[in-house]
Amino acid sequence: MRLTFLSALLSGGVLAATSAQAALPTYTYQLQARANLRGNPSGAFNLEPGNLLPGSYRVPLTADRQLAFRLSITPEGQRAVWWGQDGVGQRIYLLPKELGEDVSAGDPELNAAGALAFAVSGGLRDNGVYLLNVQRPDQVRILKEPYGISSWSSLALNDAGQIAFRASFSSQGQAHVVLTPQGSDYVPRYLVREQGLDSASPFTYLYSPGFNERGQMAGAGDVAAPGAGSQELHIWTPGEASRRIAVTQALDATSPLFRIASVQPALSGTGQVAFLATVKTATGANASALYLWDGARLRLLAQDGVGEVQKLEIFPPDINDRGMVVFRAFDSAGLRAVWVSDGEVARRVVTEHDLVDTDLGPGRLDQEKTSVPVFGGSPTLNARGDITFVAGVTPPDDDQVEWGTGIFVARAEWPAEPDAGTGEPDAGPGEPDAGELPDAGELPDAGEAPDAGPGELPDAGEAPDAGPGPDAGTPGTPDAGGDEGGPIVVSPLPGGEVPEAGCGCQSAGPGALASWLLVGGAWLRARRRRLPRD
């Protein structure tokens, strides 16, 4: 069939808009566990009552929907790790009592092979990276590399078995390190050091890094330069020179970034980076913004007061290789929500007051006090588009009754697309989603402290503790970023404005779309009249 100019316009306009709307999945929610205080009549699920999450946390999720989380309070008085999959799970590891009361355990990391790693610090002995397999949790290996390290933070684990973290060396400084398995050993490699450890380094302070399947790390750091707020955001690749992808306005006046947030960026296997920053509005006020480095330029995904986002919460975003980004923000009605963006549009995955299925029947994501945040910690994303989130749960008709804290997976449901030629439906471009949620009765975690950077927000991946309830986020706004060998390029809107990619807007308004539909309908009717009848 001959493609006319009008049909080409329709394909490029209406169909492109439809494609953009279908680029994100819808979600259903599956409860994985429910934590609760001892004595609460609603009990718990996949946990004994009295096992409680910390105030801030991250719940990793593999492509086959394995997940794990830490418990900062247990009936035994020791830290523990929970593991599960598809709504079934249990506590699989309890830290030895002889480690002492001051021991702290970081969030666990998990890979597709069931390897699980987490950092232990502050104990009387045996500090290090604890490595086990979820099928053999009694066989634990403790890694203490590199030599001289005093603590391990922002720990990450990929499917190749590499372990990455920010290493602290007492008062000397910090470094980003990758441990790579080699035979029965692990070989440490420094990707970048602070000046206290390497006088040739440009960095006076390093913030928490992100990590990917290629063994790359991405992170921001303060650099020694005239003027306050001099920061750079880099991607480090083993054996190669680092790539600077963003700088703050103190280093480049054309940069949109006033400060880069101290919370860790997210790094995909394709080299895309999602990160939070502070920008200046037209009135000179500070605003939080979420950016995506797509490999060539910075793109604005969301900003305070733009579109449906009222205010971003300062928790680390997450990204997968599809370029999907998950983050936390208040919506235009002032409700907390977990959002996902494909770089073009943003959609709420789950929102405060939503109804969900629980082990007790229908429940509501809520708290008995409006001052207590419903969601806790940082949402995470897997390769399929599933998302983990944690939230307070109540009966659907009474928010004064506590059902504790639910840990959920939001499972991505992708629209089926017709297969071109086989007659069978296409599996679609993606898959399900996941979640996380905190309890109104949980105590703050004594584990990893916020980033001690001068005047900075809490560290990426180690969000501040919200006290006895879901995490409240970090008050204030984050910091900001540039490009090696040239100015930062920000994807513009017509008229030179920075795109509001997180607002959920399409390139054409409803009125414009309706007019194209009318024209298209008229054209199709005219064509039918011209077609020969059988």
C-alpha positions in Angstrom: 0.0 0.0 0.0 1.3 3.5 -0.9 2.1 5.5 2.2 0.7 9.0 1.7 2.1 12.2 3.3 -1.0 12.3 5.6 -0.7 8.8 6.8 3.0 9.3 7.4 2.1 12.3 9.6 -0.5 10.2 11.4 2.1 7.4 12.0 4.6 9.9 13.2 2.2 11.8 15.4 -0.7 9.8 16.8 1.1 6.4 16.7 4.3 7.9 18.2 2.3 9.3 21.1 0.5 6.0 21.6 3.9 4.2 21.6 5.3 6.7 24.2 2.3 6.0 26.4 2.7 2.3 26.1 6.5 2.4 26.8 5.9 1.9 30.6 4.2 -1.1 32.2 1.4 -1.2 34.6 1.9 -2.8 38.0 0.3 -5.3 40.4 1.6 -5.6 44.0 2.8 -8.8 45.7 3.5 -8.8 49.4 6.8 -10.6 50.3 6.8 -10.1 54.0 5.2 -8.0 56.7 7.2 -7.0 59.8 5.4 -6.0 63.1 6.0 -5.4 66.7 5.6 -8.1 69.3 2.2 -8.0 70.9 0.4 -6.4 67.9 -2.7 -8.5 67.3 -2.3 -8.3 63.5 0.9 -10.4 63.7 3.4 -10.6 60.9 3.9 -12.5 57.6 7.0 -14.6 56.6 8.6 -13.2 59.8 8.1 -13.7 63.5 6.8 -10.6 65.3 9.6 -8.5 66.8 11.8 -8.6 63.7 12.0 -5.0 62.5 13.6 -3.2 59.6 16.0 -0.2 60.1 14.8 3.3 59.5 16.4 3.5 56.0 17.2 0.6 53.7 17.5 -0.7 50.1 15.9 -4.0 49.0 17.7 -5.4 46.0 15.7 -7.4 43.4 17.1 -9.8 40.8 15.6 -10.5 37.4 13.9 -13.6 38.7 12.5 -11.6 41.6 14.7 -12.8 44.4 15.0 -10.1 47.1 16.7 -9.6 50.4 16.6 -7.1 53.3 18.3 -6.5 56.6 16.6 -6.6 60.0 18.2 -4.2 62.6 16.1 -5.6 65.5 15.3 -9.2 66.2 13.9 -11.1 69.2 17.4 -12.5 69.7 18.9 -9.1 69.8 21.2 -9.6 66.8 21.2 -8.3 63.2 19.7 -10.6 60.6 19.2 -11.0 56.8 15.9 -12.1 55.1 15.7 -13.7 51.7 12.8 -14.7 49.6 11.1 -14.9 46.2 7.5 -14.8 44.8 5.9 -14.1 48.1 7.7 -16.8 50.1 10.8 -16.2 52.3 12.4 -16.3 55.7 15.3 -15.1 57.8 18.4 -17.0 56.5 21.2 -15.5 58.5 21.7 -14.2 62.1 24.9 -12.3 62.9 26.9 -14.1 65.6 26.3 -12.8 69.1 30.0 -12.6 69.8 30.4 -9.8 67.3 29.2 -7.4 70.1 26.3 -5.0 70.6 27.8 -2.2 68.6 28.1 -4.1 65.3 26.3 -2.6 62.3 25.3 -4.4 59.1 24.7 -2.7 55.8 22.0 -3.5 53.3 22.5 -6.9 51.5 23.2 -7.1 47.8 22.1 -10.1 45.8 22.8 -11.6 42.3 21.1 -14.0 40.0 23.2 -17.0 41.3 21.9 -16.4 44.8 25.1 -14.9 46.1 24.4 -12.5 48.9 26.9 -9.9 50.3 26.7 -7.3 53.0 29.2 -5.3 55.1 29.7 -5.6 58.8 31.5 -2.8 60.8 31.9 -1.7 64.3 32.1 -5.2 65.9 34.7 -6.4 68.3 36.0 -8.7 65.6 35.3 -10.1 62.1 34.4 -6.8 60.4 34.4 -7.2 56.6 32.3 -8.1 53.7 30.2 -11.2 54.5 29.6 -13.4 51.4 27.3 -16.4 51.3 24.9 -18.2 49.0 21.2 -18.2 49.9 21.1 -22.0 49.4 23.9 -22.5 51.9 23.6 -19.6 54.3 25.6 -21.4 57.0 28.8 -21.2 54.8 30.0 -17.7 55.2 33.2 -16.2 53.9 34.5 -12.9 55.3 36.5 -10.6 52.9 38.7 -8.0 54.5 40.3 -6.6 51.4 41.9 -4.2 50.7 44.5 -4.2 53.5 44.1 -1.4 56.0 40.4 -0.8 55.4 38.2 0.3 58.4 34.7 0.2 56.8 32.8 -0.7 53.7 29.8 1.3 52.5 27.5 1.5 49.5 28.3 -2.1 48.8 27.1 -3.6 45.4 27.3 -7.0 43.8 26.9 -7.9 40.1 26.2 -11.2 38.3 29.9 -11.7 37.5 30.5 -11.9 41.3 32.3 -8.6 41.5 31.8 -6.7 44.8 32.2 -2.9 44.8 32.1 -0.4 47.6 33.4 2.9 49.0 36.3 1.9 51.3 37.3 4.1 54.3 40.8 4.0 55.7 40.4 5.6 59.1 41.3 9.3 58.9 43.4 9.0 55.7 40.6 9.0 53.2 38.3 7.0 51.0 38.4 5.1 47.7 36.1 3.4 45.3 37.2 -0.3 45.1 36.1 -3.3 43.1 36.9 -6.9 44.2 37.0 -9.3 41.3 36.9 -13.1 41.9 40.1 -14.9 40.6 40.2 -18.5 41.3 39.5 -18.9 45.1 40.6 -15.3 45.8 39.3 -11.8 45.3 41.6 -9.2 43.7 41.1 -5.6 44.8 41.3 -2.8 42.3 41.2 0.9 43.1 39.2 3.0 40.6 39.7 6.3 42.3 41.1 7.6 45.6 40.8 10.8 47.6 43.8 13.1 47.9 44.5 11.8 51.4 45.4 8.4 49.8 46.7 9.7 46.5 48.2 13.2 46.2 47.6 13.2 42.4 43.9 12.7 42.8 41.7 15.8 42.0 39.1 14.7 44.7 39.1 16.0 48.2 36.0 14.0 49.1 34.2 11.1 47.3 30.5 10.4 47.7 28.8 7.0 47.5 29.1 5.4 44.1 26.8 3.3 41.8 28.0 0.1 40.2 26.9 -2.0 37.1 27.3 -5.4 35.5 30.4 -4.2 33.5 32.4 -3.5 36.7 32.1 0.3 36.2 31.4 2.7 39.0 29.8 6.2 38.9 30.0 8.8 41.6 30.4 12.4 42.5 33.2 14.1 44.4 34.4 17.5 45.7 37.4 18.7 43.8 40.1 21.2 44.8 39.1 24.3 42.9 38.5 27.9 43.6 35.0 28.6 45.1 32.7 26.5 47.1 30.5 23.7 45.5 33.1 22.5 43.0 31.9 19.0 42.1 32.4 16.5 39.3 30.4 13.4 38.4 32.5 10.6 36.7 32.2 7.1 35.3 35.2 4.9 36.1 36.0 1.9 34.0 38.7 -0.5 35.1 41.8 -0.1 33.0 40.6 3.1 31.3 40.7 6.8 32.0 37.5 8.0 33.8 34.8 9.9 31.9 33.6 13.1 33.4 29.9 13.5 32.6 28.8 16.4 34.7 30.1 19.3 36.7 28.6 22.0 38.9 28.2 25.7 38.0 31.2 26.5 40.2 33.3 24.8 37.5 31.2 25.6 34.4 28.8 28.5 34.4 26.8 26.9 31.6 26.0 23.8 33.7 22.4 23.5 34.9 23.6 21.9 38.1 24.1 24.0 41.3 25.0 21.0 43.4 25.2 17.2 42.8 23.3 15.3 45.5 25.4 13.3 48.0 23.1 10.3 47.5 24.5 7.7 45.2 23.8 7.8 41.4 22.4 4.8 39.6 24.5 3.3 36.8 23.0 1.0 34.1 25.0 -1.7 32.2 24.6 0.5 29.1 26.4 3.4 30.8 23.4 5.6 31.6 23.5 7.4 34.9 20.5 8.7 36.9 21.2 11.1 39.7 19.7 13.8 41.9 20.9 17.4 41.9 20.0 20.9 43.1 19.2 23.5 40.4 18.3 27.2 40.6 14.9 28.3 39.5 14.1 31.5 37.6 13.6 33.2 40.9 16.9 32.0 42.3 15.4 29.5 44.6 16.8 26.0 45.1 14.9 23.0 43.6 15.7 19.3 43.5 15.9 17.7 40.1 16.4 14.2 38.7 18.7 13.9 35.7 19.6 11.1 33.3 22.9 11.0 31.5 22.0 9.0 28.4 25.6 8.7 27.1 25.6 11.9 25.1 23.8 14.5 27.1 22.0 15.3 30.3 18.2 15.0 30.3 15.9 16.3 32.9 13.5 13.6 34.1 11.7 15.4 37.1 12.0 18.6 39.1 10.2 20.1 42.1 7.0 21.9 41.1 7.1 20.7 37.4 4.2 18.7 36.0 2.8 16.2 38.4 5.8 16.2 40.7 5.5 18.5 43.7 8.7 17.6 45.4 11.4 15.0 45.0 12.5 13.0 48.0 16.2 12.7 48.4 16.6 8.9 48.1 18.9 7.3 45.5 17.2 6.5 42.2 17.7 3.2 40.5 18.0 2.4 36.7 17.9 -0.7 34.5 19.4 -1.4 31.1 16.1 -0.5 29.4 16.7 3.1 30.7 13.8 2.9 33.2 14.4 5.0 36.3 12.6 4.6 39.6 12.5 7.3 42.3 10.4 8.8 45.2 8.5 12.0 45.1 5.4 13.8 46.3 2.7 14.2 43.7 0.7 17.3 42.9 -1.8 16.4 45.6 0.9 16.3 48.3 0.9 12.4 48.5 4.1 10.4 48.6 4.6 8.1 45.7 7.1 5.8 44.0 7.5 6.8 40.3 9.0 5.2 37.2 10.2 7.1 34.1 11.3 5.8 30.7 13.1 9.1 29.9 10.1 10.6 28.2 7.2 10.2 30.6 6.9 9.5 34.3 4.2 7.4 35.9 3.3 6.6 39.5 3.9 3.0 40.4 2.2 3.2 43.8 0.9 6.1 45.9 0.1 6.8 49.5 -3.4 5.5 50.4 -3.5 2.9 47.6 -5.3 -0.4 48.3 -3.2 -3.6 48.2 -3.6 -7.3 48.8 -2.1 -8.6 52.0 -2.0 -11.8 54.0 -4.8 -10.3 56.1 -7.0 -9.4 53.1 -7.3 -6.0 51.4 -5.1 -3.3 53.1 -4.2 0.3 52.6 -0.7 1.9 52.3 -1.1 4.3 55.3 0.1 5.4 58.7 -1.8 6.2 61.9 -0.1 9.6 62.0 0.1 11.9 59.0 3.5 13.0 60.2 4.9 9.5 59.7 6.0 8.8 56.1 4.2 5.9 54.4 7.1 4.8 52.3 10.6 3.9 53.6 14.0 3.5 52.0 14.9 3.5 48.4 12.9 1.7 45.7 14.9 -0.6 43.5 14.4 -1.9 39.9 15.3 -5.1 38.1 15.9 -5.8 34.4 12.2 -6.7 33.8 11.0 -3.4 35.2 9.8 -4.9 38.6 10.2 -2.6 41.6 10.6 -3.2 45.3 9.0 -0.8 47.8 8.4 -0.8 51.5 5.4 0.9 53.1 3.2 1.1 56.3 0.1 -1.0 56.0 -3.3 -0.6 57.7 -6.8 -2.0 57.3 -8.6 -0.3 54.3 -11.1 1.5 56.5 -9.1 2.3 59.7 -5.7 3.9 59.6 -5.5 3.9 63.4 -4.9 0.1 63.3 -1.3 -0.9 62.6 -0.6 -3.9 60.4 3.1 -3.1 60.5 5.5 -2.7 57.5 5.0 -4.4 54.2 7.8 -5.3 51.8 6.4 -5.5 48.3 7.3 -6.3 44.8 5.5 -4.2 42.2 5.3 -6.7 39.3 5.5 -5.1 35.8 2.7 -6.0 33.4 3.8 -5.2 29.9 1.2 -4.8 27.1 1.3 -7.7 24.6 2.2 -6.6 21.1 1.2 -8.5 18.0 3.9 -10.5 16.4 4.8 -9.4 12.8 4.3 -12.6 10.8 4.2 -15.5 13.3 0.6 -15.0 14.3 1.5 -15.3 17.9 1.5 -12.4 20.4 4.8 -10.7 21.2 5.9 -11.0 24.8 6.2 -7.2 24.9 9.3 -5.1 25.7 9.5 -5.9 29.4 8.2 -7.5 32.5 7.1 -7.0 36.2 8.0 -4.6 39.1 8.9 -4.5 42.8 8.7 -2.6 46.2 9.7 -1.7 49.7 8.0 -0.4 52.9 8.7 0.7 56.6 6.9 0.2 59.8 5.5 2.8 62.1 6.9 1.1 65.1 10.5 0.5 63.9 13.5 1.8 65.7 16.2 3.7 63.9 19.1 1.7 62.6 22.5 2.0 64.3 24.2 1.0 61.0 25.6 3.2 58.3 25.7 6.9 59.0 24.9 9.6 56.6 27.7 10.9 54.5 30.0 13.1 56.4 30.9 15.4 53.5 31.2 19.0 54.5 27.7 20.6 54.3 26.4 17.7 52.2 23.2 15.7 52.3 23.2 12.1 53.5 25.2 9.6 51.5 23.9 8.0 48.4 22.4 4.7 49.3 22.6 5.3 53.0 19.5 7.5 53.4 18.9 9.2 56.7 17.1 7.4 59.5 13.5 8.5 59.9 13.2 7.3 63.4 10.4 5.0 64.5 8.7 4.8 61.2 9.1 4.8 57.4 11.9 6.9 56.2 11.1 10.6 55.9 13.7 11.4 53.4 16.4 14.1 53.6 15.2 17.6 54.3 16.5 20.2 51.9 17.7 19.8 48.4 20.5 17.8 46.8 23.6 19.1 44.8 24.6 19.2 41.0 27.0 18.2 37.5 29.4 18.8 33.4 31.1 17.0 30.5 34.7 16.1 29.7 36.1 18.2 26.9 33.1 20.5 26.5 30.1 22.1 28.1 27.2 20.0 29.3 24.4 19.6 26.8 20.9 19.5 28.2 18.2 18.1 26.0 16.0 21.2 25.2 12.3 21.7 24.6 11.2 24.0 21.8 11.9 27.5 22.8 15.1 26.6 24.6 13.5 25.4 27.8 14.8 22.4 29.7 12.5 19.4 29.1 10.1 18.4 31.8 10.5 14.8 31.1 9.1 13.7 34.5 5.8 15.4 34.1 4.1 12.7 32.2 3.3 15.1 29.3 3.3 14.1 25.7 4.7 16.1 22.8 1.2 17.1 21.7 -1.7 18.3 23.8 -5.1 16.5 23.9 -6.5 19.2 21.5 -3.8 18.6 18.9 -4.2 14.9 19.2 -8.0 15.1 18.8 -7.6 17.2 15.6 -5.2 14.6 14.1 -7.6 11.8 15.0 -10.4 13.7 13.2 -8.2 14.2 10.1 -7.1 10.6 10.2 -10.7 9.3 10.5 -11.8 11.4 7.5 -8.9 10.2 5.4 -9.6 6.5 6.3 -13.3 6.9 5.5 -12.4 8.5 2.1 -10.0 5.7 1.3 -12.6 3.0 2.2 -15.0 4.7 -0.3 -12.3 4.4 -3.0 -11.4 0.8 -2.3 -13.0 -1.8 -4.8 -15.7 -4.0 -3.3 -15.6 -7.8 -3.6 
